Amino acid sequence: MLSRKIFEVEFADALQEELARQDMSIRDLAERAGIPPATLYKLTSGRADPRLSTVRRIVNVLEPREKSFIAVIAARFLLDEIDNRDLPIGGKQYHIRGGYAADSLEECIIAAVRADKEGGALGIICAPILAPIVEKIADCPVAIIKPQQQTLIEAIETIAKRV
């Protein structure tokens, strides 16, 4: 993968290797990434260092992200039952990715950013208390997990036994 390889070797070498692996020409990459061919020739020859925005464009072409999953941010015990499952909804298949375990507010925010910005989630499901924060930082729809009344009653009973 180019995004990992560029930290191990020179950018020019990693890019040339990935283009060869994918049997893609510099002109093809330039067209698909919206980067002038001359810029890519300079980058592959090592005569120039890329800007971050250029690297992002290149990586988006060479490593397209899966854009068909719904992220669930919750405690690990909830995620274990649903992680990496496909669900048919409205005639389409949706992949559920619960790899966003979080046990604190900070971890939830980080998980939301990872799911949306890094992972490219179609949407994010989280606890009601998190939804307003996640909606401000995510560019995808956010839905809440609504606890069932029975779950609430069980929690009340657990506390009643402990006091």
Backbone torsions as a table, in degrees:
resi	resn	phi	psi	omega
1	MET	NA	132.3	-177.9
2	LEU	-59.4	-44.4	-174.7
3	SER	-61.5	-27.2	176.2
4	ARG	-88.8	-38.2	-175.5
5	LYS	-63.9	-33.5	-176.2
6	ILE	-65.2	-15.6	177.4
7	PHE	-91.8	-8.8	-178.2
8	GLU	-100.9	-32.7	-178.4
9	VAL	-133.7	178.9	177.3
10	GLU	-62.1	145.8	-178.6
11	PHE	-56.4	-43.8	-178.5
12	ALA	-58.6	-44.0	-179.7
13	ASP	-66.0	-44.1	-179.8
14	ALA	-62.9	-41.5	-179.4
15	LEU	-66.8	-45.1	178.4
16	GLN	-60.7	-43.1	-180.0
17	GLU	-62.4	-43.1	-178.7
18	GLU	-69.5	-39.5	176.6
19	LEU	-61.0	-42.7	178.7
20	ALA	-65.2	-42.1	-179.4
21	ARG	-61.4	-38.0	-178.9
22	GLN	-92.4	3.4	-179.6
23	ASP	51.9	49.4	-178.0
24	MET	-119.5	138.3	177.9
25	SER	-86.1	163.9	176.5
26	ILE	-62.6	-38.6	178.7
27	ARG	-63.4	-40.8	177.6
28	ASP	-61.6	-46.6	179.5
29	LEU	-62.2	-43.3	-179.8
30	ALA	-58.5	-45.3	-179.3
31	GLU	-64.5	-46.2	-176.6
32	ARG	-72.5	-30.9	-178.1
33	ALA	-92.8	-11.6	-178.0
34	GLY	70.9	35.0	179.9
35	ILE	-116.7	136.9	178.6
36	PRO	-58.9	136.2	179.2
37	PRO	-54.5	-37.1	-179.8
38	ALA	-59.7	-38.3	178.1
39	THR	-63.3	-44.6	-179.9
40	LEU	-66.6	-37.0	176.8
41	TYR	-62.1	-41.0	177.7
42	LYS	-64.1	-39.5	-179.5
43	LEU	-68.4	-42.7	-178.4
44	THR	-72.5	-22.7	178.1
45	SER	-88.4	-8.9	-179.8
46	GLY	83.4	7.5	-178.8
47	ARG	-80.6	-8.6	179.8
48	ALA	-147.3	152.6	174.3
49	ASP	-100.6	139.7	-176.5
50	PRO	-78.3	152.6	169.6
51	ARG	-80.0	157.8	-179.8
52	LEU	-59.0	-40.8	-180.0
53	SER	-63.2	-33.5	178.0
54	THR	-69.8	-42.7	177.7
55	VAL	-59.9	-43.9	179.6
56	ARG	-59.6	-45.2	179.8
57	ARG	-61.1	-43.3	-179.5
58	ILE	-64.2	-47.8	-178.9
59	VAL	-63.4	-39.5	179.1
60	ASN	-61.3	-31.5	177.7
61	VAL	-79.7	-45.9	-174.4
62	LEU	-80.2	-22.7	179.2
63	GLU	-133.9	69.8	-178.9
64	PRO	-61.2	136.5	-178.6
65	ARG	-82.6	148.3	173.7
66	GLU	-66.1	122.8	-176.4
67	LYS	-114.7	29.0	-175.5
68	SER	-131.4	41.6	177.3
69	PHE	-130.7	156.8	175.1
70	ILE	-110.2	126.4	-178.4
71	ALA	-91.1	138.8	176.2
72	VAL	-118.6	122.3	177.3
73	ILE	-104.9	116.7	-177.7
74	ALA	-163.6	179.1	175.2
75	ALA	-67.9	149.4	-176.1
76	ARG	-52.6	-41.9	-176.5
77	PHE	-62.3	-27.9	176.7
78	LEU	-78.3	-35.3	-176.5
79	LEU	-73.5	-29.4	-176.8
80	ASP	-56.4	-30.6	-176.6
81	GLU	-84.6	-17.9	-175.6
82	ILE	-120.2	-10.1	-173.4
83	ASP	-56.7	135.8	176.3
84	ASN	53.3	51.0	178.2
85	ARG	-116.8	145.0	175.0
86	ASP	-101.8	131.9	179.8
87	LEU	-123.4	131.0	174.9
88	PRO	-81.9	124.4	179.4
89	ILE	-137.2	121.2	178.0
90	GLY	58.8	36.3	178.3
91	GLY	81.1	1.7	178.2
92	LYS	-120.4	155.0	176.5
93	GLN	-95.7	132.3	176.7
94	TYR	-122.2	132.2	178.2
95	HIS	-89.7	129.0	179.1
96	ILE	-99.9	123.5	-179.4
97	ARG	-117.0	111.1	-179.5
98	GLY	-103.5	25.9	-179.3
99	GLY	-78.3	28.3	-177.4
100	TYR	-122.2	61.6	178.8
101	ALA	-72.9	140.3	-179.5
102	ALA	-151.2	136.6	-179.1
103	ASP	-119.5	5.8	177.7
104	SER	-146.3	165.5	178.9
105	LEU	-60.4	-43.2	179.5
106	GLU	-60.9	-45.0	179.1
107	GLU	-63.7	-35.2	178.2
108	CYS	-65.3	-42.7	179.4
109	ILE	-64.8	-44.1	178.0
110	ILE	-61.8	-42.4	178.9
111	ALA	-62.4	-39.7	179.4
112	ALA	-64.3	-43.1	178.4
113	VAL	-64.1	-44.9	179.0
114	ARG	-59.6	-46.3	-177.3
115	ALA	-63.5	-43.5	-175.6
116	ASP	-81.3	-56.2	-173.0
117	LYS	-78.8	-44.8	-177.2
118	GLU	-86.3	-41.0	-174.5
119	GLY	-88.8	-26.0	-179.2
120	GLY	75.8	40.0	-179.1
121	ALA	-62.1	145.5	173.2
122	LEU	-70.9	-32.3	-179.0
123	GLY	-165.4	165.3	-178.8
124	ILE	-128.6	135.3	176.0
125	ILE	-112.3	131.4	-178.1
126	CYS	-151.8	178.5	179.1
127	ALA	-68.1	151.9	-178.9
128	PRO	-56.5	-35.6	-178.5
129	ILE	-68.7	-24.0	-179.6
130	LEU	-88.3	-27.1	-171.2
131	ALA	-51.0	-47.1	-179.6
132	PRO	-60.2	-36.3	179.4
133	ILE	-71.2	-47.0	-177.9
134	VAL	-62.5	-38.3	179.0
135	GLU	-61.4	-30.7	-179.7
136	LYS	-75.7	-25.5	-176.0
137	ILE	-107.5	-15.5	-177.1
138	ALA	-100.3	146.4	177.5
139	ASP	-100.1	23.5	-179.6
140	CYS	-133.6	165.7	179.3
141	PRO	-62.5	147.8	179.1
142	VAL	-124.6	133.5	176.6
143	ALA	-125.8	157.0	-177.9
144	ILE	-105.4	154.6	172.6
145	ILE	-90.1	119.3	-179.2
146	LYS	-102.4	116.9	-179.9
147	PRO	-64.7	143.9	176.7
148	GLN	-75.5	152.8	-179.7
149	GLN	-59.5	-38.8	-179.5
150	GLN	-62.4	-37.9	177.8
151	THR	-63.4	-40.7	178.3
152	LEU	-64.7	-43.9	178.9
153	ILE	-61.8	-42.1	178.4
154	GLU	-62.1	-39.0	178.3
155	ALA	-65.6	-41.0	177.7
156	ILE	-62.6	-43.1	178.5
157	GLU	-62.8	-39.1	178.4
158	THR	-62.0	-44.5	178.9
159	ILE	-65.7	-42.2	-179.3
160	ALA	-59.8	-35.6	179.0
161	LYS	-71.6	-27.0	-176.9
162	ARG	-86.8	-19.7	-178.6
163	VAL	-95.5	NA	NA
